Amino acid sequence: MFFVQNRKRIFTIIGALAAVATIALALWGLRFGIEFTGGTIVEVAYVGERPEQALLERRIAELDFGGFSLRKSDQDGYILRMRDVTEAEYTLVRGALSPEGSEMIERRRATVGPVIGEELRNKALVAIAVVILLIILYVAFAFRNVRTEEEEKEDAPGVSSWTYGLIAIFVLAHDLLIPLGMFAILGNFLGAEVDVLIVMAFLTILGYSVNDTIVIFDRVRENLKKNEDESVEESFADTVGRSLSQTYARSINTSVTTLFVVTALLIFGGPTTTFFALTLAVGVFAGTYSSLALAAPLLVTVEAYQHEKKHAKAAAATLVGEKKSATQKPVETTTPAVSPNESAKAPELVVTTSSTATPPPSQHQFTLEPQSGAVSGKKKRKKKRKNKKR
């Protein structure tokens, strides 16, 4: 219930973290490895003492071959990534990696063309897009009966199935943005590059985060159905808060257990898996707090917004109806005074029908009977005519 009651403050904190990550990406961007850009990768080891990294970087920079990345490998080697070089240029690179007093051993050398690198990058983007699309469809399908049309008309508490799916994707975007911002910072200051291993870490974060979010959403759905079956009146905010309270232990215990494993990989895995483990650690942490502090409170915020919008629309329609009724004034009709002589000139006639028990429509007989006023008018006219004759 804490995250629901204090959701505005929590949204502010999460928004600040997302803003920092976005600014880092805008300023420095991501440094892609040669798997995505094409180039040459060289891994070397040294017999005896390994030369200082700053010394080797300075010697390679003097060759003026463009950008490169030099990272430690195990306890006795380095991994160099740079653009594709010719054999003559590679000879110079080997010389730069072999300062005086050191013995270098080449472990591996590989070259990736720019076409293959671009193809790998496109496939990685397509893989992430497909995962996100499948997650949206799965969440929408899993929560398809969470709110029926009758409940929508009756303004029952809750949101539609598509709202669950869109919120899940919004949370996933946040869970990816945080480690991406971290990588932009690490790439600028430590030369960290996004390679295939890091893409695998991002996909793992997507699956882990959406799993935690769906567990909470499913508990919300169960509590809504339970309230309906037991005829319990409870606000949607209270239902979401109670669902969070029931899933705190599960979410935190699962995340802490995962972080133990990732931390062990970060400490004992060596330089090759350092950034991979760090990405997983940051992603798991972001996925845990976003599921609890972002996904569930967003349900309450969206439901409150839809509720207010619906009532505001109804109030506006009522106001428009009142204005129309106020502008439509009743039509006043005036009946001119009729003198006795005029009434005598225009006698009123009453139509009466008489029929037998079961007469056909053609056998109806109609008689015209003047009213009393009309009869008196006729008598007066007859008297006038007699007087004239006399």
Secondary structure by P-SEA (a helix, b strand, c coil): cccccaaaaaaaaaaaaaaaaaaaaaacccccccccbbbbbbbbbbccccccaaaaaaaaaaaccccbbbbbccccbbbbbbccccaaaaaaaaaaaccccbbbbbcbbbbbcaaaaaaaaaaaaaaaaaaaaaaaaaaaaaacccccaaaaaaccccccaaaaaaaaaaaaaaaaaaaaaaaaaaaacccccccaaaaaaaaaaaaaaaaaaaaaaaaaaaaaaaaaaacccccaaaaaaaaaaacaaaaaaaaaaaaaaaaaaaacccccaaaaaaaaaaaaaaaaaaaaccaaaaaaaaaaaaaaaaaaaaaaaaaaaaaaaaabbbbbbbbccccaaaaaabbbbbbbbbbccccccccbbbbbbbcaaaaaaaaaaaaaaaaaac
